[in-house]
Amino acid sequence: MRPLSIALVTATLLAGCADADPPPQPPETFALDNGLTVILRPMQGTEKVALVVLYAIGGLHDPKGQSGLAHLIEHCYVTAAAGSTPERDMQGFMARYPDGWNAQTGDDYTVIAAVFGREALDRELQDAAARMNHLRLLESDLAREKPRMLVELRNMYAAMPHLAARNLAREKACPSPFDGRKGGVADHINALPIAAVRQRLQRCYKPKNAMLVLAGAFDPAATRTAVEKHFAEIPSGDAIGKPPDRPTPKLPATETVRARPVQPGAGPVVGLAYAAPQVGGDLYAPFLVLVGRLWNRAQTLGAAPGQMPVYYAPLDDPAVVCLCAPVKDGEKPEQAVARLEAFVADATHGDVTTSDRMVTLQMFTFAFGLLSVPDAMLAQNLYGTAFAMGRRAQTGVDSTALKHAIEAITTDDLRRAAEEVFSEKARAAVVVIPQ
């Protein structure tokens, strides 16, 4: 399962969601004595269940000199032996969940998720509890997963120019602490000993830092009993705390990078990145309007099929908004950067309209629960529904307040967001040239 794509999900919801729809039943939320937060959201119209485990631990929590520790734990978490499930590779994990899966490390979270038939719910709760309680991590797990991670990092920062431009620009706009990097630093990953990985798992990937979210076809009373049965005796673990602050970025920043792509014939790509405002802050609602405008004009940037010319993932990666586009024939790097800056300036200029407000509410409804959406639609993406509920709870998003803020946006709000978030002084630009 791909990480939740708000743009793609929204396309299926625009015609169907409206405040006139009857509001869905609120999810049941409770906590076990060991600190595990549980959210249950039964749904009609499906025979599947999404099980999402969210840890409040991400790449920003990696200790100095261990950039990639959280990412490595995520890899091992779904492939190492636990309970009655033996050690497996990633293909084995994927084969177990043909209806969907995800394993992903963000800045401040790690998500492990699977979608399966309702008849498998008790088995999957037992497996999830076994992984939280005691993952049987071996040297063979690290030997298998470290090379996979290094391939991912090469793709992120060099082998795929459109990803490299985005991720390199992102790192300049939102630098990681301790000279780290989103996804990890190869030398740090190679040097990570199994003792450090085991210690982190045993202390922190525990109920006190965890949330269990279930959405789909299940009986809530019976499921609560099953959750208590499988999870209540797991030790609480140590609270992880807030991650360290990011270093102050040196902006504006511009860099040209040469890289060897994995696909012959790949062309140069320009990327821009801007740090997003704090979720829930006074600039956030107008910022979302401006992101919506960028999305609506993204096709004019000429990105190749499957690429995202405008990237903003409010749940997966809320810290940054990035733009990428092919460098045109005969265009110098500085000209490509100026063209993308002009695109941003044009899209973020102008008075706010009623259409701006409504389109923004519709675009971000799935992420933030701004409008009522029928269960029949939510059931089409059970993983996304569960993940969104969990991330909203993790980040403390107030859906009602955000909706009201969007409805109340003024042109002055929009101008201030454009000036503070999308100014030329606040951008990081990277041009990746294949060699």
C-alpha positions in Angstrom: 0.0 0.0 0.0 1.3 3.4 -0.9 1.5 6.0 1.8 -1.8 7.9 2.0 -2.1 10.3 -1.0 -4.6 13.1 -0.1 -4.8 14.3 -3.7 -5.8 10.9 -5.1 -8.2 10.1 -2.3 -9.8 13.5 -2.6 -10.7 12.9 -6.2 -13.2 10.2 -5.2 -14.7 12.4 -2.5 -15.4 15.7 -4.1 -18.7 14.8 -5.5 -19.9 13.0 -2.5 -19.1 14.8 0.7 -21.3 17.5 2.1 -22.4 18.8 5.4 -25.9 17.7 4.6 -24.9 14.1 5.0 -25.7 12.5 8.4 -22.6 12.6 10.6 -21.0 9.2 11.1 -20.8 7.6 14.5 -17.8 8.9 16.4 -15.0 6.4 16.9 -14.5 4.8 20.3 -11.3 5.9 22.0 -9.9 4.4 25.2 -6.5 3.7 26.8 -5.1 0.6 28.5 -3.3 0.9 31.9 0.0 0.4 30.1 -0.5 3.6 28.1 -1.7 2.2 24.8 -4.3 4.4 23.1 -6.9 2.5 21.1 -9.3 3.9 18.5 -12.1 1.7 17.1 -14.1 2.8 14.1 -16.6 0.1 12.9 -18.0 0.6 9.4 -20.8 -0.6 7.3 -20.4 -1.7 3.6 -17.1 -3.7 4.0 -15.9 -7.1 5.0 -12.4 -5.9 5.6 -10.5 -4.4 8.6 -7.6 -2.1 8.6 -5.2 -2.4 11.6 -2.8 0.5 12.1 -0.1 0.7 14.8 1.3 4.2 15.1 4.3 5.0 17.2 5.1 8.5 18.2 8.7 7.9 17.1 10.3 9.0 13.8 13.5 10.0 12.1 13.8 13.2 14.1 14.2 11.1 17.2 17.3 9.4 15.9 20.3 9.9 18.3 23.4 11.7 17.1 25.4 9.5 14.8 22.5 7.1 14.3 20.5 8.7 11.5 18.3 6.0 10.1 17.7 4.1 13.3 13.9 4.5 13.3 13.9 3.6 9.6 15.8 0.4 10.2 13.5 -0.5 13.1 10.5 0.0 10.8 12.1 -2.4 8.2 12.8 -5.1 10.9 9.5 -4.6 12.6 7.6 -6.2 9.8 10.1 -8.8 8.8 11.7 -10.2 12.0 10.1 -13.1 13.8 7.5 -12.5 16.4 5.0 -14.8 18.2 4.2 -17.7 15.9 5.3 -15.8 12.7 8.8 -16.7 11.6 11.4 -14.4 10.1 10.5 -13.4 6.6 11.6 -11.0 3.8 9.5 -8.1 2.6 8.0 -10.2 -0.1 6.7 -12.5 2.6 5.2 -9.6 4.5 3.5 -8.3 1.4 2.1 -11.7 0.4 0.4 -12.0 3.8 -1.6 -8.9 3.1 -2.9 -8.8 -0.5 -5.6 -6.4 0.5 -3.1 -3.7 1.5 -0.2 -2.9 3.8 2.1 -0.1 4.8 5.3 0.3 6.8 6.6 3.9 6.9 8.8 6.2 9.0 8.0 9.9 9.2 9.6 12.7 11.0 7.8 12.1 14.3 5.9 8.8 13.8 6.2 5.2 12.5 3.2 3.4 11.0 2.8 -0.3 10.6 -0.5 -1.3 8.9 -2.3 -4.1 7.2 -5.8 -4.7 5.7 -7.4 -8.1 5.8 -10.6 -10.0 6.0 -12.7 -9.7 9.2 -12.2 -13.4 10.0 -8.5 -12.7 10.5 -8.9 -10.0 13.1 -8.0 -12.0 16.2 -5.0 -13.5 14.5 -3.7 -10.1 13.4 -4.3 -8.5 16.9 -2.2 -11.4 18.3 0.6 -10.8 15.8 0.6 -7.0 16.4 0.8 -7.6 20.1 3.6 -10.1 19.7 5.6 -7.5 17.7 5.0 -4.8 20.3 5.9 -7.1 23.1 8.9 -9.0 21.9 10.3 -8.8 18.4 12.9 -11.6 18.0 15.5 -9.4 16.3 18.6 -11.2 14.9 21.8 -10.3 13.0 20.2 -11.9 10.0 17.4 -9.3 10.1 20.0 -6.4 9.9 22.0 -8.2 7.2 18.8 -8.4 5.1 17.3 -5.0 5.8 20.3 -2.7 5.7 21.0 -3.3 2.0 17.4 -2.6 1.2 17.5 0.7 3.0 20.6 1.7 1.1 18.8 1.1 -2.1 15.9 3.2 -0.9 18.3 6.0 0.0 20.0 5.9 -3.4 16.7 6.2 -5.0 15.6 9.1 -2.7 18.8 11.2 -3.2 20.4 10.2 -6.5 19.1 7.4 -8.6 15.7 8.9 -9.4 16.2 12.6 -10.3 12.6 13.7 -9.5 12.8 12.2 -6.0 16.4 13.4 -5.5 15.4 17.0 -6.4 12.5 16.9 -4.0 14.3 15.3 -1.1 17.5 17.3 -1.4 15.5 20.5 -1.5 13.4 19.3 1.4 16.6 18.7 3.5 17.7 22.2 2.9 14.4 23.8 3.8 13.8 21.5 6.8 17.3 20.2 7.9 17.5 17.2 10.2 19.1 17.4 13.6 22.7 16.1 14.2 23.7 16.2 10.6 21.1 13.5 9.9 18.9 13.1 6.9 15.3 12.0 6.2 15.5 8.2 5.7 19.0 8.0 7.3 22.7 8.5 6.4 24.3 5.4 4.8 27.4 5.4 7.0 25.3 5.7 10.2 23.1 2.8 9.1 26.0 0.5 8.2 27.5 1.2 11.6 24.4 0.5 13.7 25.0 -2.4 16.0 22.2 -4.9 16.9 22.5 -3.9 20.5 21.5 -0.3 19.8 18.6 -1.5 17.7 17.4 -4.0 20.3 17.7 -1.5 23.1 15.6 1.1 21.2 12.9 -1.5 20.4 12.7 -2.8 24.0 12.5 0.6 25.6 10.5 2.8 23.2 8.4 0.7 20.7 6.0 0.0 23.5 2.4 1.0 24.5 3.4 4.3 26.1 4.4 5.6 22.7 1.9 3.7 20.7 -1.6 3.9 19.3 -3.7 1.1 17.8 -6.4 2.1 15.3 -8.9 -0.3 13.8 -11.4 0.6 11.0 -13.8 -1.6 9.2 -16.0 -4.7 9.8 -15.9 -5.7 13.4 -18.0 -5.7 16.6 -16.7 -3.0 18.8 -17.5 -4.7 22.2 -15.9 -8.0 21.2 -12.9 -6.2 19.6 -12.3 -4.1 22.7 -12.2 -7.4 24.7 -9.8 -8.9 22.2 -7.5 -5.8 22.4 -7.4 -5.9 26.1 -6.6 -9.7 26.0 -3.7 -9.3 23.6 -2.2 -6.0 24.6 -2.9 -5.3 28.3 0.1 -7.2 29.7 2.7 -5.7 27.5 5.2 -3.5 29.5 4.6 0.2 29.1 8.1 1.1 28.0 9.8 4.5 28.3 8.2 7.7 27.0 10.1 9.0 23.9 9.5 12.7 24.4 9.6 15.4 21.8 12.3 15.3 19.1 15.1 17.8 19.1 14.6 21.1 17.3 15.7 21.3 13.7 18.8 23.4 12.9 18.0 26.8 11.4 18.0 26.5 7.6 20.3 28.7 5.6 17.9 30.2 3.1 17.5 31.0 0.3 19.5 28.1 -0.9 20.4 26.9 -4.4 22.4 23.9 -5.4 23.1 22.0 -8.6 23.8 18.3 -8.1 25.0 15.6 -10.5 23.8 12.1 -10.0 23.8 8.8 -11.8 20.1 7.8 -12.5 18.8 4.2 -12.4 17.0 4.8 -15.7 19.1 5.6 -18.7 17.9 8.8 -20.5 16.5 10.5 -17.4 16.6 14.2 -17.8 17.5 17.0 -15.3 14.9 18.0 -12.7 14.5 21.2 -10.7 13.0 21.1 -7.2 11.8 23.8 -4.8 11.0 23.3 -1.1 9.3 25.6 1.4 8.9 24.8 5.1 5.2 24.6 5.9 3.7 26.5 8.9 2.7 24.8 12.1 -0.4 22.7 11.7 -3.2 24.5 13.5 -1.3 27.8 13.6 -2.8 31.1 12.2 -1.1 30.7 8.9 -2.1 27.1 8.4 -5.6 27.6 6.9 -4.5 30.1 4.3 -1.5 28.0 3.5 -3.8 25.1 2.7 -5.7 27.3 0.3 -2.4 28.2 -1.5 -1.4 24.5 -1.6 -4.8 23.8 -3.2 -4.1 26.4 -5.9 -0.7 24.9 -6.6 -2.2 21.4 -6.9 -4.9 22.7 -9.3 -2.2 24.1 -11.6 0.3 21.3 -11.2 -0.3 19.8 -14.6 1.2 22.8 -16.3 4.6 21.9 -14.9 5.0 19.0 -17.3 5.9 16.2 -14.9 6.2 12.7 -16.2 3.4 10.2 -15.5 3.5 8.9 -12.0 5.5 11.8 -10.6 4.1 14.4 -8.2 4.9 18.0 -9.4 3.4 19.4 -6.2 4.0 17.4 -3.1 2.3 18.2 0.2 1.2 15.3 2.5 -0.5 16.8 5.5 -0.5 13.6 7.5 2.6 11.8 6.2 5.0 14.7 5.8 3.4 18.0 7.0 6.7 19.9 7.5 7.3 20.8 3.9 5.7 21.5 0.5 7.8 20.7 -2.6 7.6 21.3 -6.3 9.4 19.5 -9.0 9.5 19.9 -12.8 11.7 18.8 -15.7 14.4 21.2 -16.8 13.5 22.3 -20.3 15.8 21.8 -23.3 18.4 24.6 -23.4 17.4 25.9 -19.9 20.1 26.8 -17.5 19.7 25.7 -13.8 19.1 29.2 -12.6 16.5 29.7 -15.4 14.7 26.5 -14.3 14.6 27.7 -10.7 13.3 31.2 -11.8 10.6 29.5 -13.8 9.4 27.4 -10.9 9.5 30.5 -8.6 7.3 32.4 -11.1 4.9 29.5 -11.1 4.6 29.7 -7.3 4.3 33.5 -7.3 1.5 33.4 -9.9 -0.4 30.6 -8.1 -0.2 32.2 -4.7 -1.2 35.7 -5.9 -4.8 37.0 -5.9 -7.8 37.6 -3.6 -9.4 34.7 -1.8 -12.7 33.5 -3.3 -15.6 31.4 -2.1 -14.4 28.7 -4.5 -11.0 28.7 -2.8 -12.6 28.0 0.6 -14.9 25.2 -0.7 -12.2 23.5 -2.7 -9.8 23.6 0.3 -12.4 22.0 2.5 -13.0 19.3 0.0 -9.4 18.6 -0.8 -8.4 18.2 2.9 -11.6 16.5 4.2 -10.1 13.0 4.1 -7.0 14.1 6.0 -8.6 16.4 8.6 -12.3 15.3 8.8 -13.6 18.7 7.8 -16.8 17.6 6.1 -19.0 14.6 6.6 -18.1 11.6 4.4 -20.4 8.5 4.2 -19.0 5.2 5.4 -19.5 3.8 2.0 -16.8 6.1 0.7 -14.5 5.8 3.7 -14.6 2.0 3.4 -13.0 2.3 -0.1 -9.8 3.3 1.7 -9.8 1.6 5.1 -6.1 2.1 5.7 -6.3 5.8 4.9 -9.3 6.2 7.2 -7.5 4.5 10.1 -4.2 6.3 9.4 -6.0 9.7 9.2 -7.8 9.2 12.5 -4.6 8.1 14.2 -2.5 11.0 12.9 -5.1 13.5 13.8 -5.1 12.2 17.3 -1.2 12.2 17.4 -0.9 15.7 16.1 -3.8 17.2 18.1 -5.6 18.5 15.0 -8.9 20.3 15.9 -11.0 19.5 12.8 -13.8 21.9 13.8 -11.5 24.8 14.5 -9.6 24.2 11.2 -12.8 24.1 9.2 -14.0 27.4 10.8 -10.5 28.9 10.0 -10.8 28.0 6.4 -14.3 29.4 6.1 -13.1 32.6 7.7 -10.0 33.2 5.5 -9.5 36.8 4.2 -7.5 38.1 1.4 -5.1 39.6 3.9 -4.6 36.1 5.5 -3.8 34.7 2.1 -1.3 37.5 1.3 0.5 37.1 4.6 0.8 33.3 4.1 2.1 33.9 0.6 4.7 36.4 1.8 5.9 34.4 4.8 5.7 30.8 3.5 6.3 31.2 -0.2 8.7 34.1 -0.4 11.9 33.8 -2.5 13.9 34.2 0.8 12.2 31.1 2.3 12.9 28.6 -0.5 15.4 25.9 -1.1 16.2 25.0 -4.7 18.0 22.0 -6.1 18.7 21.1 -9.7 19.6 17.4 -10.3 21.5 16.8 -13.5 22.0 13.1 -14.6 25.6 12.2 -15.5 
